[in-house]
Amino acid sequence: MKSPLLCCSAALEEWKCLEDEYQQLQETHRMYLQKLDEITKLQNSCSSSISSHRKRLQEVSLLVNKCSTGPAEEDAKTLDEIKEKIKTRPNAFFEMESYIPKKNGLYLSLVLGNVNVTLLSKQSKFAYKDEYEKFKLCLTVLLLLFSIICYFFVSYRFLDAILNFLLVWYYCTLTIRESVLITNGSRIKGWWVFHHYVSAFLSGVMLTWPDGILYKTFRNQFLAYSLYQSFVQCLQCYYQSGCLYRLRALGERHNMDLTVEGFQSWMWKGLTFLLPFLFFGHFWQLFNSLSLFRMAQLPDCKEWQVLMCGLCFLILFMGNFLTTVAVVRQKVKSRNQKPKSL
């Protein structure tokens, strides 16, 4: 055993090293705070510069449009080049702003308050996007298994309530995560964002539907629909992620683009086999809506959930069907125009 004198000497030596390390730590932290302050000032400066440049760009665009009648040949070429550059600037601003902290939208402000959700590095953005995709796939598989259990093996209202609660939590979580991703540069927008809000509301209404004759009448139809939707979403997640990876590698898609429950123009090559599955799911939503509207007309129907679920399914059908048809129509039209231009 060491003598008390040696132990005391070792303790003093260790403390001296620790004190030196602490001084170095304080200096490192001071530099960190200084750089953080510099970064904040740069962010504010960059944000105000983008805002100012955007306004001036609009003014220049108006001037260019006014000058477009009857200029000299040389000036006409220069004006055309300016027009092309003006068209590319919004995308450049979008990329810049995705790395600058900004105010949260209404939804994120209500849910999270004024917390800054902007991720400042590409690695952090990609990691969060990949985590979103993994969460989406894992929960979809879980919902698929749960739907199979409820449809084929167990018929308890309590388990149905757990399934509907999972659906509410899943869609609410997706809306929050998608809002964060949109803040960080993901280009998911339009109906594919809104339909998650409708789906969350629909699941919440199904959760509150009391057990009774009408609920039992619609139960198996809803569970079969949930099972099919989960299966199609698994199929989409698997194939869309592979297609997106390939398009990103070729530089044809943005690195923050996500998989969606519907059909987009970039899916045309290699993923058109998904269209029959999607259209079948859309018309199943219409069938659910019509079934619920017929049930709402029955004299024994006293639950408000019947009519509300019918309206939700109708909104989902109209939004999904019209958006998918619009994408397909636009893609077919652009393909038909290509040979003419050549």
C-alpha positions in Angstrom: 0.0 0.0 0.0 1.1 3.6 -0.7 2.1 5.8 2.1 -0.1 8.8 3.0 2.8 11.1 1.9 2.8 9.5 -1.6 -1.0 9.7 -1.9 -1.0 13.3 -0.9 1.7 14.1 -3.5 -0.2 12.2 -6.3 -3.4 14.0 -5.4 -1.7 17.4 -5.6 -0.2 16.4 -9.0 -3.5 15.3 -10.3 -5.2 18.5 -9.1 -2.5 20.6 -10.8 -3.2 18.8 -14.1 -7.0 19.1 -13.6 -6.6 22.9 -12.9 -4.6 23.3 -16.1 -7.3 21.4 -18.1 -10.0 23.6 -16.5 -8.2 26.8 -17.5 -8.0 25.4 -21.1 -11.7 24.5 -21.0 -12.7 28.0 -19.9 -10.6 29.5 -22.8 -12.2 27.0 -25.3 -15.7 27.9 -24.0 -15.0 31.6 -24.2 -13.9 31.2 -27.8 -17.1 29.2 -28.5 -19.3 31.9 -27.1 -17.4 34.5 -29.1 -17.9 32.5 -32.4 -21.5 31.9 -31.5 -22.1 35.6 -31.2 -20.3 36.2 -34.5 -22.5 33.5 -36.2 -25.7 35.1 -34.8 -24.6 38.5 -36.2 -23.8 36.9 -39.6 -27.2 35.1 -39.7 -29.0 38.4 -39.1 -26.9 40.2 -41.7 -27.4 37.4 -44.2 -31.2 37.3 -43.6 -31.6 41.1 -44.0 -29.4 41.0 -47.2 -31.5 38.3 -48.7 -34.7 40.2 -48.0 -33.2 43.4 -49.5 -31.9 41.6 -52.5 -35.3 39.9 -53.1 -37.0 43.3 -53.2 -34.5 44.8 -55.5 -34.7 41.7 -57.8 -38.4 42.3 -58.2 -37.8 45.9 -59.1 -35.2 44.9 -61.7 -37.5 42.2 -63.1 -40.2 44.8 -63.7 -37.7 47.1 -65.4 -36.5 44.2 -67.6 -40.0 43.4 -68.6 -40.7 47.0 -69.6 -37.4 47.1 -71.7 -38.3 43.9 -73.5 -40.1 45.7 -76.4 -37.8 46.7 -79.3 -34.3 46.6 -77.9 -31.2 46.2 -80.0 -30.0 42.7 -80.8 -27.1 42.8 -78.4 -29.3 44.3 -75.6 -31.9 41.7 -76.3 -29.4 38.9 -75.6 -28.3 40.6 -72.4 -31.9 41.0 -71.3 -32.6 37.3 -72.0 -29.5 36.3 -69.9 -30.8 38.6 -67.1 -34.2 36.9 -67.2 -32.7 33.5 -67.0 -30.6 34.5 -64.0 -33.6 36.1 -62.3 -35.5 32.8 -62.6 -32.7 30.9 -60.8 -32.4 33.4 -57.9 -35.5 32.2 -55.9 -34.0 28.7 -55.7 -30.7 30.1 -54.5 -32.5 32.2 -51.9 -34.4 29.1 -50.8 -31.1 27.2 -50.3 -29.6 30.1 -48.4 -32.6 30.6 -46.1 -32.7 26.8 -45.2 -29.5 27.4 -43.2 -30.6 30.6 -41.5 -32.9 30.6 -38.4 -36.4 31.9 -39.1 -39.7 32.3 -37.3 -41.8 29.2 -37.0 -45.0 28.9 -38.9 -48.4 29.1 -37.1 -48.6 25.3 -36.5 -45.0 25.0 -35.1 -45.6 28.1 -33.0 -48.7 26.6 -31.4 -47.0 23.3 -30.8 -43.4 24.2 -29.9 -43.5 28.0 -29.3 -40.6 30.1 -30.5 -38.0 27.3 -30.3 -35.5 27.5 -33.2 -35.9 24.4 -35.2 -33.4 25.3 -38.0 -30.6 22.8 -38.3 -27.4 24.6 -39.3 -25.4 21.8 -40.9 -26.0 19.4 -43.8 -25.2 16.4 -41.7 -27.8 17.4 -39.1 -30.5 18.0 -41.8 -29.8 14.6 -43.5 -29.7 12.8 -40.1 -33.1 14.3 -39.2 -34.6 13.5 -42.6 -33.3 9.9 -42.4 -34.7 9.6 -38.9 -38.1 10.8 -40.2 -38.1 8.2 -43.0 -37.2 5.4 -40.5 -39.9 6.5 -38.1 -42.4 6.6 -40.9 -41.5 3.1 -42.1 -41.3 1.5 -38.6 -44.7 3.0 -37.5 -46.3 1.9 -40.8 -45.1 -1.7 -40.3 -46.4 -1.6 -36.7 -49.8 -0.3 -37.8 -49.9 -3.0 -40.5 -49.3 -5.7 -37.9 -51.8 -4.2 -35.5 -54.5 -4.0 -38.2 -53.9 -7.7 -39.1 -54.3 -8.6 -35.4 -57.5 -6.6 -35.0 -59.0 -7.7 -38.3 -58.2 -11.5 -38.3 -57.6 -12.5 -34.6 -59.1 -10.2 -32.0 -62.4 -8.3 -31.9 -62.2 -6.0 -28.9 -63.1 -2.3 -28.8 -60.2 -1.6 -26.5 -57.6 -2.9 -29.0 -59.4 -0.9 -31.8 -59.0 2.2 -29.6 -55.3 1.5 -29.2 -55.0 1.2 -33.0 -56.8 4.5 -33.5 -54.7 6.2 -30.8 -51.6 5.0 -32.6 -52.9 6.5 -35.8 -53.7 9.8 -34.1 -50.2 9.9 -32.6 -48.5 8.8 -35.9 -50.2 11.5 -38.0 -49.8 14.3 -35.4 -46.1 13.4 -35.1 -45.7 13.4 -38.9 -47.2 16.9 -39.2 -44.8 18.2 -36.6 -41.7 16.5 -38.1 -42.7 17.6 -41.6 -43.1 21.2 -40.5 -39.6 21.0 -39.1 -38.3 19.5 -42.3 -40.0 22.2 -44.4 -38.3 24.8 -42.3 -35.0 23.1 -43.1 -35.4 23.0 -46.8 -37.6 20.0 -47.6 -39.9 20.7 -50.6 -42.9 18.7 -49.5 -46.0 21.0 -49.9 -49.6 21.2 -51.0 -52.0 18.5 -50.5 -49.4 15.9 -49.3 -48.9 18.0 -46.1 -52.6 18.9 -45.5 -53.9 15.3 -45.9 -51.9 14.3 -42.7 -53.9 16.9 -40.8 -57.2 15.4 -42.2 -56.0 11.8 -41.4 -55.1 12.8 -37.8 -58.6 14.4 -37.3 -60.3 11.3 -38.9 -58.4 8.9 -36.6 -59.3 11.1 -33.6 -63.0 10.9 -34.6 -62.8 7.1 -35.0 -61.2 6.9 -31.5 -64.2 8.7 -29.9 -66.8 6.6 -31.8 -68.7 4.7 -29.1 -69.1 0.9 -29.4 -72.5 0.0 -30.9 -74.3 -1.5 -33.9 -73.1 1.1 -36.4 -69.5 1.0 -35.2 -69.5 -2.8 -35.5 -71.0 -2.6 -39.0 -68.2 -0.3 -40.2 -65.4 -1.8 -38.1 -64.2 -4.6 -40.4 -64.4 -2.3 -43.5 -62.3 0.3 -41.7 -59.7 -2.2 -40.5 -59.4 -3.8 -44.0 -58.9 -0.2 -45.3 -56.2 0.5 -42.7 -54.5 -2.8 -43.5 -54.4 -2.0 -47.2 -53.2 1.6 -46.6 -50.4 0.4 -44.4 -49.4 -2.2 -47.0 -49.3 0.4 -49.8 -47.4 2.9 -47.6 -44.8 0.2 -46.9 -44.5 -0.4 -50.6 -44.2 3.3 -51.3 -41.5 3.9 -48.6 -39.4 1.0 -49.9 -39.5 1.9 -53.6 -39.6 5.7 -53.3 -36.6 5.8 -51.0 -34.6 3.8 -53.6 -35.8 6.0 -56.4 -34.9 9.2 -54.5 -31.5 7.9 -53.6 -30.8 7.3 -57.3 -32.1 10.7 -58.4 -30.1 12.5 -55.7 -26.9 10.7 -56.9 -27.6 11.9 -60.4 -28.3 15.4 -59.1 -31.9 15.5 -60.3 -33.5 15.8 -56.9 -32.9 17.9 -53.8 -31.1 16.2 -51.0 -33.9 17.0 -48.5 -36.8 15.6 -50.7 -39.0 13.1 -48.9 -41.1 10.0 -49.6 -44.8 10.8 -49.7 -48.1 8.9 -49.5 -49.1 10.0 -53.0 -47.6 10.3 -56.5 -45.3 13.0 -57.7 -43.8 13.8 -61.1 -40.3 12.4 -60.1 -41.8 9.0 -59.6 -42.8 8.6 -63.2 -39.7 6.6 -64.2 -39.8 3.2 -62.5 -42.6 3.8 -60.1 -45.7 4.0 -62.3 -46.6 0.4 -61.1 -47.7 2.2 -57.8 -50.5 4.0 -59.6 -53.1 1.1 -59.6 -52.5 0.6 -55.9 -52.9 4.3 -55.2 -56.1 4.7 -57.3 -57.6 1.6 -55.7 -56.9 3.1 -52.3 -58.5 6.4 -53.4 -61.7 4.8 -54.5 -61.8 2.7 -51.3 -61.9 6.1 -49.5 -64.9 7.1 -51.6 -66.5 3.7 -50.9 -66.0 4.3 -47.1 -67.5 7.8 -47.4 -70.6 6.6 -49.3 -71.1 3.7 -46.8 -70.9 6.2 -43.9 -73.3 8.6 -45.6 -75.8 5.8 -46.1 -75.4 4.8 -42.4 -76.0 8.4 -41.3 -79.4 8.3 -43.0 -80.6 5.4 -40.9 -83.2 6.2 -38.2 -81.1 4.5 -35.5 -78.0 6.7 -36.3 -77.4 9.1 -33.4 -73.6 9.3 -33.4 -72.1 12.4 -34.9 -69.0 10.5 -35.7 -70.7 8.7 -38.6 -71.3 11.8 -40.7 -67.9 13.4 -39.7 -66.0 10.3 -40.7 -67.9 10.3 -44.0 -66.9 13.9 -44.7 -63.2 13.2 -43.8 -63.1 10.2 -46.2 -64.7 12.3 -48.9 -62.1 15.0 -48.4 -59.3 12.5 -48.5 -60.7 10.9 -51.7 -61.1 14.2 -53.5 -57.7 15.6 -52.5 -55.8 12.4 -53.2 -57.6 11.6 -56.5 -57.5 15.1 -58.0 -53.8 15.6 -57.0 -52.7 12.3 -58.5 -54.7 12.9 -61.7 -53.2 16.4 -62.0 -49.6 15.0 -61.6 -50.3 12.2 -64.2 -51.9 14.6 -66.6 -49.1 17.1 -66.3 -46.5 14.4 -66.8 -48.3 13.0 -69.9 -48.7 16.5 -71.3 -45.0 17.3 -70.9 -44.0 14.0 -72.5 -46.2 14.7 -75.5 -44.7 18.1 -75.9 -41.1 16.9 -75.9 -41.2 15.2 -79.4 -42.8 18.3 -80.9 -40.1 20.6 -79.5 -37.4 18.2 -80.9 
